[in-house]
Amino acid sequence: MMDDMETGSMGPYQDRPRTFPDMRTKPYTPLVFQIIMGLNTRVLFILMLLAFGVIFYIGASTSPIIVFVFSICIISFLLSIYLTKWVLSKDEGPPEMAQISYAIRDGAEGFFRTQYGTISKMAVLLALAILSIYLLRDRTPQQEAAGVGRISSAFITVISFLLGALCSGIAGYVGMWVSVRANVRVSSAARRSAREALQIAVRAGGFSALIVVGMAVLGIAILYATFYVWLGVDSQGSMKVTDLPLLLVGYGFGASFVALFAQLGGGIYTKAADVGADLVGKVEQGIPEDDPRNPAVIADLVGDNVGDCAARGADLFESIAAEIISAMILGGTMAQRCKIEDPSGFILFPLVVHSFDLVISSVGIFSIRSTREAGMAVEDPMRVLQKGYSITIVLAVITFGVSTRWLLYTEQAPSAWLNFALCGLVGIITAYLFVRITMYYTDYKYEPVRTLALASSTGHGTNIIAGVSLGLESTALPVLVISVAIISSFWLGQTSGLLDEAGNPTGGLFGTAVATMGMLSTAAYVLTMDMFGPIADNAGGIVEMSQQPESVREITDVLDAVGNTTKATTKGFAIGSAALASFLLFSAYMDEVASFARVPFTEVDIAIPEIFVGGLLGSMLIYLFSAWACAAVGRTAQEVVNEVRRQFIERPGIMDYQEKPDYGRCVAIVASASLREMIKPGALAIISPIVIGLIFRILGHYIGHPLLGAKVVAAFLMFATVSGILMALFLNTAGGAWDNAKKYIETGALGGKGSDTHKAAITGDTVGDPFKDTAGPSIHVLIKMLATITLVMAPVFL
């Protein structure tokens, strides 16, 4: 493919037709999909009916609630198929657009295949390590009472881990698959109407969102139902249903493991290519963004798909899985303490909430329709997206109230469901506030970004100073919102009227869990807005590379700027949900340690030196991880810069359109470097809590403090979560603001493109690139992975 691109002759675009050599290659399809597509249609139909029959039989043997969840998930998958067909039915535009799209598709799918091949090998090795640990560890009293042996427990955890990793990988592939096919269709639609281009990008993102959320819900529901039937839960002498959610922790760990490496590898890829393309192309050569003369432009466009689409799909999949599992654990624990006769409603409540999420988000997605007018739409694209989000939020409030009355009503506390409904409302309001706060700090319609753009007029240094200060300031409001949400939801839960045997209120933590569910109750629509961003960005690149009229580029520029804001708001949303989910997983870790140690474990005293040191190490991990992630982007970007400079020197005809850049060389450099660079920070994240826990466990054995290892790990997790939230907020917001300050100047403000102000803004944007798309997103995945790995490895620390 890339050899054809290099050798193809190409004259000035103004004098010759805008054609590209044929870059269509055999598309990559994962083996599982190859097997399915190779089956006879009738055979495939029969197999699907059998699979659905088995799933529904297992669900019916578990609970009617599970059957409801299965039904909604399958309907959402059918709806996503409709969205796919609708998007793919749109035209790809002229040949030059299609050929560029094929190059992006081949590069993205090739990197995905290599990256996930590497991740899968590491996942298998980690699964073997988990198997070994579980075969040697002690059993909990609940497992002993239920007759669940070490071998069964080990294989259940490993199967859950591998299934979570597999589903996370599929979620990432789905996110990338749709984006590399929708980008060119958005470009083509932009030649006719901005609203049509917006609708295609939103529906393409909606397909990915419905698949990701649906898979997260369906995967956990199938695991839960399968273990329920296999272990004979709630039968005489078997495991209680309230203990069953603890067996699902491996699923969350597998999802977070894949999401972390997907985010790291994809983030390094996309930002190294972007920085390299901007520094040489825009600053040194003075050519526009996504200009076909830039040798790194294809690598940059590929990076949008593997970093922003594939990685974000795996990221949100992991967020939802972690939140569902932690809430199920806390719901089961509370129901057991309160002696609730039928605890299934409290355990399965998270699955129902996210099933309704699929329904209401679908309504929001379909509320965005095309209009007949050509050219620029009258309505602001952000306003259109916000209208869909507002519809989704209103429906979320209604369905959340219905869900709490249906599942959380109990005769022991008749008004408890209303308190929990209010907890959900707290979460929904928190999500809305996070979106609005992030938008305020990253959208160039508001003062912070315009002030940052103005700082660029006095030089590169003042741009950096203003951007850093903006990022630091942006941490204040989100932290205040999270604090109010945690305290208010905990208080509402505590006053719900649910009491344990001793008469103590026990609903506080579950109230916080319900608030987390409320925050993620619109996750599918939020992910749709996030996927919209890179699709619009790619569409703009295709328009620029294929030398379309300026009016078309103006449309894609508007969509791209809106996409930058939606990506930033989604990251803010993800950080907020990560903070609440990590708090829940921390509480589940405390319960798990108490269960294994068979002594109460309710508090951690940081006045003890060893425990305080554990907290310091947790904070240090966040900064070291961030440093390594940013340094990885810097090193890879240096290789790209050197390569692009070399090509401009050795091929002077590139600038006059007389010679073709070697796009393939930059793609190869970024792909190999990102795979190499993602290992070091990823390994640090996995190994650190285990090593620290083991060291202090041994120390505690010698000083007569048997729970020291578990307490040090608790402090490690607590401090890492707090530091990680603040660091991720700073990095994501500062990076997004720098990017949109540049976009604002490119609209013609403060001198416009090519001015000294614009060059200073480009410097800020390149500094912010690894902040917002590599280190920042990886950190909020990291803090959830730390919570799940400590929960899975809790026995090791005792």
C-alpha positions in Angstrom: 0.0 0.0 0.0 2.6 2.6 1.1 5.0 1.6 -1.7 2.2 2.5 -4.2 1.8 5.8 -2.4 5.5 6.6 -2.6 6.0 5.7 -6.3 2.8 7.2 -7.7 3.5 10.3 -9.7 1.6 13.4 -8.7 1.7 16.9 -10.1 0.4 20.1 -8.7 -3.2 19.7 -7.6 -4.2 22.9 -9.4 -3.1 21.5 -12.8 -3.9 17.7 -12.5 -6.8 15.7 -11.3 -6.8 15.0 -7.6 -6.2 11.2 -7.8 -4.2 8.9 -5.5 -2.7 5.5 -6.4 -5.0 2.6 -5.4 -4.4 1.9 -1.8 -7.2 -0.6 -1.2 -5.8 -3.8 0.4 -7.5 -6.8 1.8 -9.1 -5.6 5.0 -8.2 -7.1 8.3 -11.0 -9.0 10.1 -10.4 -10.8 13.4 -10.4 -14.6 13.3 -13.7 -14.8 15.2 -15.5 -12.6 12.7 -13.9 -14.5 9.8 -15.3 -17.8 11.1 -18.8 -16.3 11.6 -18.8 -14.6 8.2 -17.7 -17.9 6.6 -20.7 -19.8 7.8 -23.7 -20.5 5.7 -26.5 -18.1 6.4 -29.0 -20.8 7.5 -26.4 -22.4 9.7 -25.5 -19.1 11.3 -29.2 -18.3 11.9 -29.7 -21.7 13.6 -26.6 -21.3 15.7 -27.8 -17.8 16.8 -31.2 -19.1 17.7 -29.6 -21.9 19.8 -27.2 -19.4 21.5 -30.2 -17.1 22.3 -32.2 -20.0 23.5 -29.4 -21.1 25.9 -28.8 -17.5 27.1 -32.5 -17.0 27.8 -32.8 -20.4 29.5 -30.0 -19.6 31.8 -31.5 -16.2 32.4 -34.9 -17.6 33.2 -33.3 -20.1 35.6 -31.8 -17.1 37.4 -34.2 -14.2 37.6 -36.8 -12.5 35.4 -34.7 -9.4 35.8 -31.9 -11.1 33.9 -34.3 -12.0 31.1 -35.3 -8.3 30.9 -31.6 -7.3 30.7 -30.9 -9.9 28.0 -33.9 -8.7 26.0 -32.8 -5.0 26.1 -29.2 -5.8 25.2 -30.2 -7.9 22.2 -32.6 -5.2 20.9 -29.8 -2.6 21.3 -27.5 -4.9 19.2 -30.2 -5.1 16.5 -30.6 -1.3 16.6 -26.8 -0.9 16.2 -26.9 -3.1 13.1 -29.5 -0.8 11.7 -27.2 2.2 12.4 -24.3 0.4 10.7 -26.3 -0.2 7.6 -27.6 3.3 7.5 -24.1 4.8 7.8 -22.5 2.4 5.3 -25.3 3.2 2.8 -24.0 6.7 2.5 -21.6 7.5 -0.4 -17.8 7.7 0.0 -17.5 10.7 -2.2 -15.0 11.1 -5.1 -12.2 8.6 -5.7 -9.5 10.7 -4.0 -11.5 10.7 -0.7 -12.0 6.9 -0.8 -8.3 6.2 -1.5 -7.2 8.3 1.6 -9.8 6.5 3.7 -8.4 3.1 2.6 -4.9 4.2 3.7 -6.2 5.2 7.1 -8.2 2.0 7.5 -5.3 -0.2 6.6 -3.0 1.6 9.0 -5.5 1.5 11.9 -6.4 -2.2 11.4 -2.7 -3.2 11.0 -1.7 -1.4 14.2 -4.8 -2.8 16.1 -3.9 -6.4 15.0 -0.3 -6.0 16.3 -1.2 -4.1 19.4 -3.9 -6.4 20.6 -1.8 -9.4 19.7 0.8 -8.1 22.2 -1.8 -7.4 24.8 -3.4 -10.8 24.5 -0.1 -12.5 25.1 0.4 -10.4 28.3 -3.1 -11.2 29.4 -2.5 -15.0 29.1 0.6 -14.7 31.2 -1.2 -12.7 33.8 -4.1 -15.2 33.8 -1.6 -18.0 34.5 -0.2 -15.9 37.4 -3.7 -15.3 38.8 -4.4 -19.0 38.5 -1.3 -19.9 40.5 -2.1 -17.4 43.2 -5.7 -18.6 43.6 -4.6 -22.2 43.8 -2.4 -21.4 46.7 -4.5 -18.9 48.6 -7.0 -19.5 51.4 -10.7 -19.6 50.9 -13.2 -17.1 52.4 -15.7 -18.4 55.0 -18.4 -17.9 52.5 -16.6 -20.1 50.0 -16.0 -22.8 52.6 -19.6 -22.8 53.6 -20.7 -23.1 50.0 -18.2 -25.9 49.2 -16.4 -23.8 46.6 -12.9 -25.3 46.4 -9.7 -23.5 45.5 -9.6 -25.0 42.0 -13.2 -23.8 41.2 -12.4 -20.4 42.6 -9.2 -20.1 40.6 -10.8 -21.1 37.3 -13.8 -18.9 37.9 -11.6 -15.9 38.4 -9.4 -16.7 35.4 -12.3 -17.3 33.1 -13.9 -14.0 34.3 -10.5 -12.2 33.7 -10.1 -13.6 30.2 -13.7 -12.9 29.2 -13.4 -9.3 30.5 -10.2 -8.8 28.5 -11.8 -10.4 25.4 -14.9 -8.2 25.6 -12.8 -5.1 26.2 -10.8 -5.9 23.1 -13.9 -6.4 21.0 -15.2 -3.1 22.3 -12.0 -1.4 21.2 -12.2 -3.1 17.8 -15.8 -2.0 17.3 -14.9 1.6 18.1 -12.2 1.6 15.5 -14.1 -0.4 12.9 -16.9 2.1 12.6 -14.7 5.2 12.7 -12.4 4.2 9.8 -15.5 3.6 7.7 -17.6 6.6 8.7 -14.9 9.3 8.3 -15.0 9.4 4.5 -18.8 9.4 4.5 -18.8 12.4 6.8 -16.3 14.1 4.4 -18.6 13.4 1.5 -21.7 14.6 3.3 -19.9 17.8 4.2 -19.9 18.7 0.5 -23.7 18.9 0.8 -24.8 19.9 4.3 -23.2 20.4 7.7 -26.3 18.9 9.4 -26.0 15.7 7.3 -22.3 15.3 8.1 -23.2 15.8 11.8 -25.9 13.2 11.7 -23.6 10.6 10.1 -20.9 11.2 12.6 -23.3 11.0 15.5 -25.0 7.8 14.3 -21.6 6.2 13.6 -20.5 7.0 17.2 -23.9 5.8 18.4 -23.3 2.4 16.8 -20.1 2.0 18.7 -21.6 3.3 22.0 -24.5 0.9 21.9 -22.2 -2.0 21.3 -19.7 -1.1 24.0 -22.4 -0.5 26.7 -24.4 -3.5 25.6 -21.5 -5.8 25.7 -20.5 -4.6 29.2 -24.0 -5.2 30.5 -24.5 -8.5 28.6 -21.1 -9.9 29.5 -21.7 -9.4 33.3 -25.3 -10.6 33.1 -24.2 -13.9 31.3 -21.4 -14.5 33.8 -23.7 -13.9 36.7 -26.4 -16.1 35.4 -24.0 -18.9 34.4 -22.3 -18.9 37.9 -25.8 -18.8 39.5 -26.9 -22.0 37.6 -23.5 -23.8 37.7 -23.0 -23.3 41.5 -26.6 -23.9 42.4 -26.8 -20.6 44.2 -29.3 -20.3 47.1 -29.9 -24.0 47.2 -29.2 -26.0 50.3 -25.5 -26.0 51.3 -24.5 -23.8 48.4 -23.3 -20.2 47.9 -25.6 -17.4 48.8 -26.7 -15.0 46.1 -25.3 -12.0 48.1 -21.8 -13.5 47.8 -22.0 -14.2 44.0 -20.9 -10.7 42.8 -17.4 -11.2 44.3 -16.8 -13.9 41.7 -17.2 -11.3 38.9 -14.2 -9.2 40.0 -11.9 -10.9 37.5 -14.1 -9.6 34.7 -13.5 -6.0 35.8 -9.8 -6.6 36.1 -9.5 -8.1 32.6 -11.4 -5.1 31.2 -9.2 -2.6 33.0 -6.0 -4.5 32.0 -6.8 -4.3 28.3 -8.1 -0.7 28.6 -4.9 0.5 30.2 -2.6 -0.9 27.5 -5.0 0.1 24.7 -5.1 3.7 26.1 -1.3 3.8 26.5 -0.4 2.3 23.1 -3.1 4.2 21.2 -2.4 7.5 23.0 1.4 7.3 22.3 0.7 6.5 18.6 -1.8 9.3 18.0 0.0 12.1 19.8 3.5 11.2 18.6 2.2 11.4 15.0 0.3 14.6 15.7 3.2 16.4 17.4 5.6 15.3 14.7 3.2 16.4 11.9 2.5 19.8 13.5 6.0 20.8 14.5 7.5 20.3 11.1 4.5 20.8 8.9 2.8 23.8 10.5 5.7 25.5 12.3 8.7 24.9 10.1 7.2 24.5 6.6 4.1 26.7 7.1 1.7 24.2 5.5 -1.9 23.6 6.7 -2.9 20.9 9.0 -3.5 17.5 7.2 -1.8 18.8 4.1 -1.0 15.9 1.7 2.6 17.1 1.5 3.2 16.3 5.1 4.8 12.8 5.4 3.3 12.2 8.9 -0.3 13.1 7.9 -1.6 9.5 7.4 0.0 8.4 10.7 -1.8 11.3 12.4 -5.2 10.3 10.9 -4.6 6.7 11.8 -3.8 7.7 15.3 -7.2 9.4 15.7 -8.8 6.0 15.2 -6.5 3.8 17.4 -6.1 6.4 20.2 -9.4 8.2 20.4 -11.8 5.5 19.1 -10.4 2.0 19.9 -8.9 3.1 23.2 -11.9 5.1 24.3 -14.2 2.3 23.6 -12.2 -0.1 25.8 -11.9 2.7 28.4 -15.6 3.3 28.8 -16.3 -0.4 28.6 -14.0 -0.8 31.6 -15.6 2.1 33.5 -19.1 0.6 33.2 -17.9 -2.9 34.1 -16.1 -1.7 37.2 -19.0 0.4 38.3 -21.6 -2.4 37.8 -19.5 -5.0 39.6 -18.6 -2.8 42.6 -22.3 -1.7 42.9 -23.4 -5.4 42.8 -20.9 -6.3 45.5 -22.1 -3.4 47.8 -25.8 -4.1 47.1 -25.3 -7.8 48.0 -23.4 -6.9 51.2 -26.0 -4.4 52.3 -28.9 -6.8 51.6 -27.1 -9.5 53.6 -26.6 -7.2 56.6 -30.1 -6.0 56.5 -31.5 -9.5 56.1 -33.6 -8.5 53.1 -35.7 -11.4 52.0 -35.2 -11.1 48.3 -31.8 -9.4 47.7 -31.8 -9.9 43.9 -33.2 -6.5 43.2 -30.3 -4.7 45.0 -27.7 -6.9 43.3 -29.1 -6.7 39.7 -30.1 -3.0 40.0 -26.9 -1.8 38.1 -27.7 -4.0 35.2 -31.2 -2.7 34.8 -30.0 1.0 35.0 -27.6 0.4 32.2 -30.2 -1.5 30.2 -32.3 1.6 30.4 -29.2 3.6 29.4 -29.3 1.8 26.1 -32.9 2.7 25.5 -32.7 6.4 26.5 -29.4 7.0 24.7 -30.9 5.5 21.5 -33.7 8.1 21.7 -31.1 10.8 22.1 -29.1 9.6 19.1 -32.1 9.4 16.9 -33.2 12.9 18.0 -30.4 14.3 15.8 -31.8 14.4 12.3 -30.6 15.8 9.0 -32.1 18.9 7.4 -32.7 19.8 3.8 -30.7 23.0 3.6 -27.3 22.8 1.9 -24.0 24.3 3.2 -23.6 25.4 6.7 -26.5 24.6 9.0 -28.0 27.5 10.9 -27.8 25.7 14.2 -24.6 25.3 16.1 -23.5 21.6 16.1 -22.7 21.8 19.8 -26.2 23.0 20.5 -27.6 20.1 18.5 -25.6 17.6 20.5 -26.6 19.3 23.7 -30.2 19.1 22.8 -29.8 15.3 22.4 -28.0 15.1 25.7 -30.8 17.1 27.4 -33.4 14.7 26.1 -31.3 11.8 27.4 -30.9 13.3 30.8 -34.7 13.9 31.2 -35.4 10.3 30.2 -32.6 9.1 32.6 -34.3 10.8 35.5 -37.7 9.1 34.7 -36.2 5.6 34.1 -34.1 5.8 37.2 -37.1 6.6 39.3 -38.9 3.6 37.8 -35.9 1.3 38.4 -35.6 2.2 42.0 -39.3 1.7 42.7 -39.3 -1.6 40.9 -36.1 -3.1 42.4 -35.2 -1.3 45.6 -38.6 -1.3 47.3 -38.6 -3.3 50.5 -41.2 -3.7 53.3 -38.4 -3.2 55.9 -37.9 0.4 54.7 -40.8 1.4 52.4 -39.4 4.9 51.6 -35.8 3.7 51.0 -36.4 3.5 47.2 -37.1 7.2 47.2 -33.8 8.0 48.9 -32.0 5.9 46.4 -33.8 7.6 43.6 -32.5 10.9 44.9 -29.0 9.4 45.0 -29.4 8.6 41.4 -30.5 12.2 40.7 -27.4 13.4 42.5 -25.3 11.3 40.1 -27.1 12.6 37.0 -26.7 16.2 38.1 -23.0 15.5 38.8 -22.5 14.1 35.3 -24.2 17.2 33.8 -22.1 19.6 35.9 -18.9 17.8 34.9 -19.8 18.1 31.3 -20.7 21.8 31.7 -17.5 22.6 33.7 -15.3 20.9 31.2 -17.0 22.6 28.4 -16.5 26.0 30.1 -12.7 25.4 30.4 -12.2 23.9 26.9 -14.7 25.5 24.5 -13.4 28.7 22.8 -16.8 30.3 23.2 -16.0 30.9 26.8 -13.5 33.2 28.5 -10.8 30.8 29.7 -9.8 29.5 26.2 -10.0 33.0 24.7 -7.8 34.3 27.5 -5.3 31.5 26.7 -5.5 32.4 23.0 -4.8 36.0 23.9 -1.7 34.9 25.9 -0.3 33.4 22.7 -0.1 36.9 21.2 2.8 37.7 23.5 4.8 34.5 22.8 5.3 30.8 23.3 6.2 31.2 27.0 3.1 33.1 28.0 1.0 30.6 26.2 2.5 27.7 28.2 2.1 29.7 31.5 -1.5 30.5 30.8 -2.3 26.9 29.8 -0.7 25.4 32.9 -2.5 27.9 35.2 -5.8 27.2 33.4 -5.4 23.4 33.9 -4.5 23.8 37.6 -7.5 26.1 38.2 -9.9 23.7 36.4 -9.4 21.0 39.1 -11.2 23.1 41.8 -14.9 23.0 40.6 -14.9 19.2 39.7 -13.4 18.3 43.0 -16.1 20.3 44.8 -18.8 18.7 42.8 -17.4 15.2 43.5 -17.1 16.0 47.2 -20.7 17.2 47.4 -21.9 14.1 45.4 -20.1 11.6 47.6 -21.3 13.2 50.9 -24.9 13.9 49.8 -25.4 10.4 48.3 -23.8 8.7 51.4 -26.1 10.7 53.6 -29.2 9.9 51.6 -28.3 6.2 51.7 -27.7 6.3 55.5 -31.1 7.9 56.1 -32.9 5.4 53.9 -34.1 3.5 56.9 -32.2 0.3 56.1 -30.7 -1.1 59.3 -28.5 -4.1 60.2 -29.2 -6.6 63.0 -27.7 -4.2 65.5 -29.9 -1.3 64.4 -27.1 0.6 62.7 -27.9 2.4 59.3 -26.1 0.5 56.5 -27.2 2.2 53.2 -24.5 4.9 53.0 -22.1 3.1 50.7 -24.9 1.7 48.5 -26.2 5.3 48.2 -22.8 6.3 46.8 -23.0 3.3 44.4 -26.4 4.4 43.2 -25.1 7.9 42.6 -22.3 6.4 40.5 -24.9 4.5 38.5 -26.8 7.8 38.0 -23.7 9.5 36.7 -23.2 6.7 34.2 -26.9 6.3 33.3 -26.3 8.3 30.1 -23.0 6.7 29.3 -24.0 5.5 25.8 -24.9 9.0 24.7 -21.8 10.5 26.2 -19.6 7.9 24.4 -21.5 8.8 21.2 -20.4 12.4 21.6 -16.9 11.2 22.3 -16.7 9.0 19.2 -18.1 12.0 17.2 -14.8 13.9 17.8 -12.2 11.7 16.1 -14.6 10.9 13.2 -15.1 14.6 12.6 -11.3 15.1 12.9 -10.6 12.4 10.3 -13.2 13.8 8.0 -11.5 17.2 8.1 -8.2 15.5 7.3 -9.6 13.7 4.3 -11.2 16.9 3.0 -7.8 18.7 3.3 -5.8 15.9 1.8 -8.1 15.5 -1.2 -8.0 19.3 -1.8 -11.7 19.9 -1.5 -13.2 23.4 -1.8 -12.7 25.8 1.1 -16.4 25.8 1.9 -16.3 22.1 2.6 -13.2 22.5 4.9 -15.0 25.2 6.8 -17.8 22.8 7.6 -15.4 20.1 8.8 -13.4 22.6 10.8 -16.6 23.6 12.7 -17.4 19.9 13.4 -13.7 19.3 14.4 -13.7 22.1 16.9 -17.0 20.8 18.4 -15.4 17.3 18.4 -12.5 18.6 20.4 -14.9 19.9 23.0 -17.0 16.8 23.2 -13.8 14.7 23.6 -12.7 16.9 26.5 -16.1 16.8 28.2 -16.2 13.0 27.9 -12.8 12.8 29.5 -14.1 15.0 32.4 -17.1 12.7 32.7 -14.9 9.6 32.7 -12.7 11.1 35.5 -15.7 11.9 37.6 -17.1 8.4 37.2 -13.7 6.9 37.9 -13.5 8.8 41.2 -16.8 7.4 42.4 -16.1 3.9 41.1 -12.7 3.8 42.7 -14.3 4.8 46.0 -16.7 1.9 45.7 -14.0 -0.6 44.8 -11.9 0.7 47.7 -14.8 -0.1 50.0 -15.2 -3.6 48.4 -11.5 -4.2 49.0 -11.9 -3.4 52.7 -14.7 -5.9 52.9 -12.7 -8.5 51.0 -9.7 -8.2 53.3 -12.0 -8.5 56.4 -13.6 -11.6 54.9 -10.2 -13.3 54.4 -8.6 -12.1 57.6 -11.8 -12.9 59.6 -11.4 -9.7 61.6 -13.1 -6.3 61.1 -11.2 -4.0 58.7 -13.0 -0.7 58.6 -10.3 2.0 58.9 -6.8 2.8 57.9 -4.6 4.9 60.2 -2.2 7.0 58.2 -0.5 8.2 61.4 1.3 4.8 61.3 4.6 5.5 59.5 4.5 2.4 57.3 0.9 3.2 56.2 1.8 6.8 55.5 4.7 5.6 53.3 2.3 3.4 51.4 0.2 6.5 50.7 3.3 8.5 49.5 4.2 5.6 47.2 0.6 5.7 45.7 0.9 9.4 44.9 4.4 8.9 43.5 3.1 6.2 41.2 0.7 8.7 39.5 3.5 11.2 38.8 6.0 8.6 37.7 3.4 6.9 35.4 2.5 10.4 33.9 6.2 11.2 33.4 6.9 7.9 31.6 3.7 8.3 29.4 4.6 11.8 28.3 8.3 10.9 27.8 7.2 8.0 25.6 5.3 10.5 23.4 8.2 12.8 23.3 10.7 10.2 22.3 8.5 8.8 19.5 7.6 12.3 18.3 11.4 13.0 18.0 11.7 10.1 15.6 8.8 11.4 13.6 10.2 14.9 13.4 13.6 13.6 12.3 11.9 11.5 9.6 9.7 14.3 8.3 12.6 16.7 8.2 14.7 14.1 6.3 12.0 13.7 3.7 11.6 17.4 3.1 15.4 17.7 2.7 16.0 14.7 0.5 12.8 15.2 -1.5 12.5 18.9 -2.2 9.9 18.3 -4.8 7.4 17.4 -2.0 6.6 21.1 -1.4 5.9 21.7 -5.1 3.7 18.5 -5.4 6.4 17.0 -7.7 7.3 14.2 -5.4 5.1 12.0 -3.2 5.9 11.7 0.6 6.7 8.3 2.0 3.7 8.1 4.4 4.4 4.4 5.2 7.7 5.2 6.8 6.1 7.5 9.5 3.3 4.9 10.1 5.9 2.2 10.7 8.0 4.4 13.0 5.0 5.4 15.2 3.5 1.9 15.3 6.7 0.1 16.4 7.6 2.8 18.9 4.2 3.0 20.5 4.1 -0.8 21.1 7.6 -0.7 22.6 6.9 2.3 24.8 3.6 1.2 26.3 5.2 -1.8 28.1 7.2 0.2 30.7 4.4 2.4 32.3 1.9 -0.5 32.0 4.2 -2.9 33.8 4.8 -0.3 36.5 1.0 0.0 37.1 0.5 -3.8 37.5 3.6 -4.7 39.5 3.7 -1.7 42.0 0.7 -2.6 44.2 1.6 -6.3 44.3 5.3 -5.7 45.2 4.5 -3.0 47.8 1.8 -5.3 49.4 4.2 -8.3 49.6 7.1 -6.2 51.1 4.9 -4.8 53.9 3.2 -8.1 54.5 6.6 -9.6 55.2 7.6 -6.7 57.3 4.3 -6.9 59.2 5.0 -10.6 59.9 8.2 -9.8 61.7 6.9 -6.8 63.7 3.7 -8.6 64.8 1.3 -6.6 62.6 -0.5 -9.2 60.4 -2.7 -6.7 58.5 0.1 -4.3 57.7 0.4 -5.3 54.1 -3.3 -4.9 53.5 -3.4 -1.6 55.2 -0.4 -0.2 53.3 -2.0 -1.2 50.0 -5.3 0.5 51.2 -3.3 3.7 51.8 -1.5 3.2 48.5 -4.8 2.9 46.7 -6.4 5.9 48.5 -3.6 8.3 47.8 -3.2 7.1 44.2 -6.9 7.7 43.6 -6.8 11.3 45.0 -3.6 12.2 43.2 -4.8 10.5 40.0 -8.1 12.4 39.9 -6.4 15.8 40.3 -3.6 14.9 37.8 -6.1 13.6 35.2 -8.3 16.7 35.5 -5.3 19.0 35.1 -3.8 17.1 32.1 -7.1 16.7 30.2 -8.4 20.2 30.7 -5.1 21.9 30.0 -4.6 19.9 26.8 -8.1 20.5 25.6 -7.9 24.2 26.2 -4.5 24.5 24.3 -6.0 22.6 21.4 -9.1 24.8 21.2 -7.1 28.0 21.7 -5.3 27.1 18.5 -8.6 26.3 16.8 -10.0 29.7 17.9 -7.0 31.5 16.3 -7.5 29.4 13.1 -10.9 30.9 12.8 -9.2 34.2 12.0 -9.0 35.7 15.5 -5.8 37.4 16.7 -4.0 37.2 13.3 -5.3 33.8 12.1 -3.3 31.0 10.5 0.4 31.5 9.9 0.7 34.4 12.4 3.2 34.5 15.3 0.2 34.1 17.6 -0.8 31.0 15.7 2.7 29.5 16.0 2.7 30.1 19.7 -0.7 28.4 20.0 0.7 25.4 18.1 3.5 25.1 20.6 0.9 25.0 23.4 -1.1 22.4 21.5 1.9 20.2 21.0 2.7 20.4 24.7 -0.9 19.6 25.5 -1.2 16.6 23.1 0.4 14.0 25.4 -1.5 15.6 28.3 -5.0 15.1 27.0 -4.7 12.0 24.8 -2.0 9.9 26.5 -1.2 10.6 30.2 -4.6 12.0 31.2 -6.9 9.3 29.9 -4.4 6.6 31.0 -4.4 7.9 34.6 -8.2 7.5 35.1 -8.0 4.0 33.7 -5.0 3.4 36.0 -6.7 4.3 39.2 -9.6 1.9 38.4 -7.2 -0.8 37.5 -5.3 -0.4 40.7 -8.6 -0.8 42.6 -9.5 -4.0 40.7 -6.1 -5.5 41.0 -5.9 -4.9 44.7 -9.4 -6.5 45.1 -8.4 -9.6 43.1 -5.0 -9.9 44.9 -6.3 -9.1 48.4 -5.3 -12.6 49.8 -1.7 -12.0 48.7 -1.4 -9.1 51.2 -2.5 -11.1 54.2 
